[in-house]
Amino acid sequence: MDVRHSHGTDVYVVRACYEDDAADLIAVAGAHSVEVLLLSESSCRTIANFHIGSRVTAVAWSSHVSSPSLTDDWSIELAVAGADYSLYLLSKSATTEEEIFPFGGGLSGHHGKVNDMTFCGGRSEDSSRYVATVSDDKMLMVWDLSPNLNIASPPSPGMDPPPALNLLHTVNSHPSTSKELLVADCRGSIFLTDWRSDPDENEQDSWRNSSVVELVEPRALAYAASGLSNKWAGSVAWRRDATADIVGAAYGSRFALWDMGNLFGGKPYMTGTSFAEGGHLFRWCPTYPDYFALSTSSPAKGAVVHVHNVTYTHAQPTVFQIAPRPLYVRSFDFVAARGIPRIVAAVGREVIVFYIGVDS
């Protein structure tokens, strides 16, 4: 059965926690606050509520989390971005109240909408130390949440390469390594970059030179170059399996898949049509890596999610009609709990959780 939760304001971002010890936790971000929901098979309840004071534009889960369903000594930690370009670290535990720690903003922070963020410390002890953010100001920044203080030479709050050429929409960290980031711009290019390497300050085009690989979606590039693209967006993600060898992305009306073991000159090995009116978000299923899903921000057909199987990409997707027009899916994610895959979607003021299959 579907699980529904009313947030009280429009919901702008939902992110499921992918950590094994907190796979039943969902972050719900609205006009001025962030709720953390504990999800069960047939219901959900709020276990934390953080008042930010501005609309939330991006959310990322830390690895320092554990669910109340698994332990009495539970804790949650996540990073969020506000519409005023500020960044916050949110935390709560079984023995402490909600804490909000601002760590970005001002002259050293972003100067455009923060579109996405991710923790990027890999599986090491630094897994919750570094946060990467991308913004409309064309900057990728990596923030150190636990800097080694040096009184003589204070560290800068962020480490950032030179700006890119276009607006940056998505950043996604490698599921297991601690240095590789996928960064998607708004016009059809995806950069695989080693954020721990120092950019060459003397190179005018050092953003591209610091990238290990540049992937391209040719049709999106052609449309952008010819001015035919009126909706600039790009959503990219690593497939969450043991090898993380497949990268998927949504650009315009199409999705594309790249095999990192066989790059074909940076071109996708598989493309397909998603939404004629333009795709918005691309998500891999963390529990069944062959499944991926896409949404659109257009209300033309109501709130709809398309689910594809990577083995049958040319087959028609499974269509989930969540709500009628004029509602649409602002954000969605796969729930990481084991069993039949579920999707959590932000539609208007509600969060809706639904299964994409049935018991066989």
C-alpha positions as CSV (number, residue, x, y, z in Angstrom):
1,M,0.0,0.0,0.0
2,D,1.1,3.6,-0.6
3,V,2.4,5.6,2.4
4,R,1.5,9.3,2.4
5,H,2.9,12.1,4.5
6,S,1.8,15.8,4.5
7,H,4.8,18.1,5.1
8,G,2.7,21.3,5.5
9,T,4.5,23.3,2.8
10,D,5.5,22.5,-0.8
11,V,8.1,19.7,-0.8
12,Y,11.1,20.6,-2.9
13,V,13.6,17.8,-2.2
14,V,13.3,14.2,-0.9
15,R,16.4,12.0,-0.4
16,A,16.5,8.4,0.9
17,C,19.4,7.3,3.1
18,Y,21.4,4.6,1.4
19,E,23.4,3.5,4.5
20,D,22.7,-0.1,5.6
21,D,22.0,1.0,9.2
22,A,19.5,3.7,8.2
23,A,17.8,2.4,5.0
24,D,14.4,3.3,6.3
25,L,15.1,7.0,6.8
26,I,13.8,9.7,4.4
27,A,14.7,13.4,4.4
28,V,11.9,15.7,3.3
29,A,12.8,19.3,2.6
30,G,10.3,22.1,2.2
31,A,9.9,25.9,2.1
32,H,11.6,26.4,5.5
33,S,12.4,23.1,7.2
34,V,13.7,19.6,6.8
35,E,11.9,16.6,8.3
36,V,13.4,13.1,8.8
37,L,10.9,10.3,8.5
38,L,11.2,6.8,9.8
39,L,9.5,4.6,7.2
40,S,7.7,1.2,7.8
41,E,5.8,-1.0,5.4
42,S,2.5,0.8,5.9
43,S,3.3,4.1,7.7
44,C,5.9,6.7,8.6
45,R,6.6,9.1,11.5
46,T,8.7,12.1,12.0
47,I,11.8,11.6,14.2
48,A,13.5,15.0,13.6
49,N,12.4,18.4,12.3
50,F,15.0,21.1,11.5
51,H,13.9,24.7,10.9
52,I,16.2,26.3,8.3
53,G,14.3,29.5,7.6
54,S,14.7,29.3,3.8
55,R,13.6,27.0,1.0
56,V,15.9,23.9,0.8
57,T,17.4,23.2,-2.7
58,A,19.6,20.2,-2.0
59,V,20.1,17.4,0.6
60,A,22.8,14.8,1.2
61,W,23.0,12.1,3.8
62,S,26.1,11.5,5.9
63,S,27.4,8.0,6.7
64,H,27.1,8.8,10.4
65,V,23.6,7.6,10.7
66,S,21.7,4.7,12.4
67,S,18.0,4.2,12.5
68,P,15.8,3.9,15.7
69,S,14.4,0.7,14.2
70,L,17.8,-0.9,14.6
71,T,19.3,0.6,17.8
72,D,18.3,2.6,20.8
73,D,21.4,4.7,20.4
74,W,20.4,6.1,17.0
75,S,21.7,9.2,15.3
76,I,21.2,11.2,12.1
77,E,23.4,13.6,10.2
78,L,22.8,15.3,6.9
79,A,23.9,18.4,4.9
80,V,21.4,20.7,3.2
81,A,21.6,23.9,1.1
82,G,19.2,26.8,1.3
83,A,17.9,29.1,-1.4
84,D,20.0,31.9,0.2
85,Y,23.1,29.9,-0.8
86,S,23.8,28.9,2.8
87,L,24.9,25.4,3.8
88,Y,24.0,23.6,7.0
89,L,25.0,20.4,8.8
90,L,22.0,18.9,10.6
91,S,22.3,16.4,13.4
92,K,20.2,14.7,16.1
93,S,20.6,11.6,18.2
94,A,18.7,9.6,20.8
95,T,20.2,11.7,23.6
96,T,20.4,15.2,21.9
97,E,18.0,17.6,20.3
98,E,18.2,19.0,16.8
99,E,21.4,20.9,16.0
100,I,22.0,23.1,13.0
101,F,25.5,24.0,12.1
102,P,26.0,26.6,9.3
103,F,29.2,26.0,7.3
104,G,28.9,27.9,4.0
105,G,27.9,31.3,2.7
106,G,29.3,34.8,2.6
107,L,32.2,35.8,0.3
108,S,33.7,32.3,0.5
109,G,30.6,30.4,-0.5
110,H,28.4,30.0,-3.5
111,H,26.8,32.9,-5.3
112,G,24.1,31.1,-7.1
113,K,21.5,28.4,-6.4
114,V,23.1,25.2,-5.0
115,N,21.6,22.5,-7.2
116,D,23.1,19.4,-5.7
117,M,25.4,18.1,-3.0
118,T,27.0,14.8,-1.9
119,F,29.4,13.5,0.8
120,C,32.5,12.4,-1.0
121,G,34.8,10.7,1.5
122,G,34.2,7.2,0.2
123,R,34.2,4.3,2.7
124,S,37.1,5.6,4.7
125,E,37.2,7.4,8.0
126,D,36.6,10.6,6.0
127,S,33.2,9.4,4.7
128,S,31.4,12.1,6.6
129,R,34.1,14.8,6.5
130,Y,33.9,16.2,3.0
131,V,30.8,17.6,1.2
132,A,30.8,18.5,-2.5
133,T,28.3,21.1,-3.9
134,V,27.5,22.4,-7.4
135,S,25.7,25.6,-8.2
136,D,24.3,28.0,-10.8
137,D,27.5,30.0,-10.3
138,K,29.3,27.3,-12.3
139,M,31.4,26.3,-9.3
140,L,32.2,22.9,-7.8
141,M,33.2,23.3,-4.1
142,V,34.4,20.6,-1.7
143,W,33.9,21.5,2.0
144,D,36.0,20.1,4.9
145,L,33.7,19.7,7.9
146,S,36.5,18.8,10.2
147,P,39.5,21.0,9.3
148,N,42.8,20.7,11.0
149,L,43.1,24.2,12.6
150,N,46.2,26.1,11.9
151,I,46.3,29.4,13.8
152,A,49.1,30.9,11.7
153,S,47.3,30.1,8.4
154,P,43.6,29.4,8.8
155,P,42.2,27.0,6.2
156,S,39.7,28.2,3.7
157,P,36.2,26.7,4.3
158,G,36.0,25.2,0.8
159,M,38.3,23.7,-1.8
160,D,37.1,24.6,-5.3
161,P,38.5,24.1,-8.8
162,P,38.2,27.0,-11.3
163,P,34.6,27.6,-12.6
164,A,33.1,25.5,-15.4
165,L,31.8,27.0,-18.6
166,N,28.1,26.2,-17.9
167,L,25.7,26.0,-15.0
168,L,26.4,22.8,-12.9
169,H,23.3,20.8,-12.0
170,T,24.4,17.5,-10.5
171,V,27.3,16.1,-8.4
172,N,27.5,12.4,-7.5
173,S,30.3,10.7,-5.6
174,H,31.6,7.3,-6.5
175,P,29.9,4.6,-4.2
176,S,33.3,3.3,-2.9
177,T,36.3,5.5,-3.8
178,S,37.0,8.8,-2.0
179,K,38.2,11.0,-4.8
180,E,36.0,10.6,-7.9
181,L,33.1,12.9,-8.6
182,L,30.6,13.0,-11.5
183,V,29.6,16.5,-12.3
184,A,26.9,17.2,-14.9
185,D,26.5,20.6,-16.5
186,C,23.3,21.9,-18.1
187,R,24.3,21.4,-21.7
188,G,25.2,17.8,-22.2
189,S,28.7,17.3,-20.7
190,I,29.6,15.1,-17.7
191,F,32.9,15.4,-16.0
192,L,34.6,12.6,-14.0
193,T,37.0,14.6,-11.9
194,D,39.5,13.8,-9.2
195,W,38.6,16.4,-6.6
196,R,41.7,15.6,-4.5
197,S,44.1,16.7,-7.3
198,D,45.3,20.3,-7.3
199,P,44.1,22.3,-10.3
200,D,46.9,24.0,-12.3
201,E,46.3,27.7,-11.6
202,N,48.3,28.7,-14.6
203,E,46.0,26.9,-17.0
204,Q,43.2,29.0,-18.4
205,D,41.1,25.8,-19.0
206,S,42.2,23.9,-15.9
207,W,38.6,22.8,-15.1
208,R,38.7,20.5,-18.1
209,N,42.3,19.5,-17.6
210,S,41.6,18.4,-14.0
211,S,38.9,16.0,-15.3
212,V,39.9,12.4,-15.7
213,V,37.2,11.7,-18.3
214,E,34.6,13.9,-20.1
215,L,31.4,12.2,-21.2
216,V,29.1,13.8,-23.6
217,E,25.4,13.3,-24.7
218,P,25.7,14.3,-28.4
219,R,22.1,15.3,-29.0
220,A,22.0,17.5,-25.9
221,L,25.2,19.2,-26.9
222,A,23.9,19.8,-30.4
223,Y,20.6,21.2,-29.2
224,A,22.4,23.5,-26.8
225,A,24.8,24.7,-29.4
226,S,22.0,25.4,-31.9
227,G,19.8,27.1,-29.3
228,L,17.0,24.5,-29.6
229,S,17.2,23.6,-25.9
230,N,14.9,25.8,-23.9
231,K,15.2,23.8,-20.6
232,W,18.7,23.5,-19.3
233,A,19.1,20.6,-17.0
234,G,21.2,17.5,-16.4
235,S,20.9,14.7,-13.9
236,V,23.6,12.0,-13.6
237,A,24.4,9.1,-11.2
238,W,26.6,6.1,-10.8
239,R,25.0,2.7,-10.7
240,R,25.2,1.5,-7.1
241,D,26.6,-2.0,-7.5
242,A,30.0,-3.5,-6.6
243,T,31.8,-2.2,-9.7
244,A,30.0,1.1,-10.3
245,D,30.9,0.7,-14.0
246,I,27.8,2.2,-15.4
247,V,26.8,5.9,-15.4
248,G,23.3,7.1,-16.3
249,A,22.0,10.5,-17.0
250,A,18.9,12.4,-18.1
251,Y,19.2,15.2,-20.7
252,G,16.1,16.7,-22.3
253,S,13.8,14.0,-23.6
254,R,16.4,11.3,-23.5
255,F,18.4,9.2,-21.1
256,A,21.9,7.9,-21.7
257,L,24.1,5.1,-20.3
258,W,27.9,5.0,-20.4
259,D,30.1,2.0,-19.7
260,M,33.2,3.3,-17.8
261,G,35.1,0.1,-18.9
262,N,34.5,0.9,-22.6
263,L,34.1,4.6,-23.1
264,F,33.5,4.8,-26.9
265,G,35.2,8.1,-27.0
266,G,33.0,9.5,-24.2
267,K,29.8,8.8,-26.1
268,P,27.0,6.7,-24.5
269,Y,26.6,3.0,-25.4
270,M,22.9,3.2,-25.0
271,T,20.3,6.0,-25.3
272,G,16.5,6.0,-25.1
273,T,13.5,8.3,-24.9
274,S,12.2,9.2,-21.4
275,F,9.8,12.1,-21.5
276,A,9.0,14.1,-24.6
277,E,8.5,17.2,-22.5
278,G,11.9,16.7,-20.9
279,G,13.3,14.6,-18.1
280,H,14.3,16.1,-14.8
281,L,15.9,13.5,-12.4
282,F,17.7,10.2,-13.0
283,R,18.0,7.7,-10.1
284,W,19.4,4.2,-9.9
285,C,17.8,1.6,-7.5
286,P,20.4,0.8,-4.8
287,T,18.9,-2.6,-4.0
288,Y,18.2,-3.8,-7.6
289,P,21.0,-2.2,-9.7
290,D,19.3,-3.1,-13.0
291,Y,16.5,-0.7,-12.4
292,F,16.6,3.1,-12.9
293,A,13.9,5.7,-12.9
294,L,13.3,9.1,-14.4
295,S,10.8,11.9,-13.7
296,T,9.8,15.1,-15.4
297,S,9.1,18.5,-14.0
298,S,6.4,19.2,-16.6
299,P,2.8,18.9,-15.3
300,A,1.6,18.0,-18.8
301,K,0.8,14.4,-17.8
302,G,0.6,14.9,-14.1
303,A,3.0,13.4,-11.5
304,V,4.6,10.5,-13.4
305,V,7.7,8.3,-12.8
306,H,9.1,6.0,-15.5
307,V,11.0,2.9,-14.3
308,H,13.4,1.2,-16.8
309,N,15.4,-2.1,-16.7
310,V,18.9,-1.7,-18.0
311,T,18.7,-5.1,-19.6
312,Y,15.7,-4.0,-21.7
313,T,16.3,-0.4,-22.3
314,H,14.5,-0.4,-25.6
315,A,11.3,-1.7,-24.0
316,Q,8.6,0.6,-22.9
317,P,9.1,1.8,-19.3
318,T,6.8,0.9,-16.5
319,V,4.7,4.1,-15.9
320,F,3.6,5.1,-12.4
321,Q,0.9,7.7,-12.4
322,I,1.1,9.2,-8.9
323,A,-1.2,12.2,-9.2
324,P,-3.2,14.1,-11.9
325,R,-2.5,17.4,-13.5
326,P,-1.4,20.1,-12.6
327,L,0.7,18.3,-10.0
328,Y,4.1,17.0,-11.0
329,V,7.1,15.2,-9.3
330,R,9.4,17.9,-7.9
331,S,11.8,15.2,-6.5
332,F,12.0,11.5,-6.0
333,D,14.4,8.7,-4.8
334,F,14.5,5.0,-4.4
335,V,14.1,3.7,-0.9
336,A,17.2,1.6,0.1
337,A,15.4,-0.9,2.4
338,R,15.5,-4.5,1.3
339,G,12.6,-6.3,-0.3
340,I,10.4,-5.0,-3.2
341,P,11.8,-1.7,-4.4
342,R,9.9,1.4,-3.4
343,I,10.1,5.0,-4.6
344,V,9.5,8.1,-2.5
345,A,8.2,11.1,-4.5
346,A,7.5,14.7,-3.6
347,V,4.2,15.8,-5.1
348,G,2.8,19.2,-4.1
349,R,2.8,19.3,-0.3
350,E,2.8,15.5,0.1
351,V,5.4,12.8,0.1
352,I,4.2,9.5,-1.4
353,V,5.9,6.2,-1.0
354,F,4.9,3.4,-3.3
355,Y,6.1,-0.1,-4.4
356,I,7.2,-0.7,-8.0
357,G,6.4,-4.4,-7.9
358,V,4.6,-7.1,-6.1
359,D,5.5,-10.3,-4.3
360,S,5.9,-13.2,-6.7
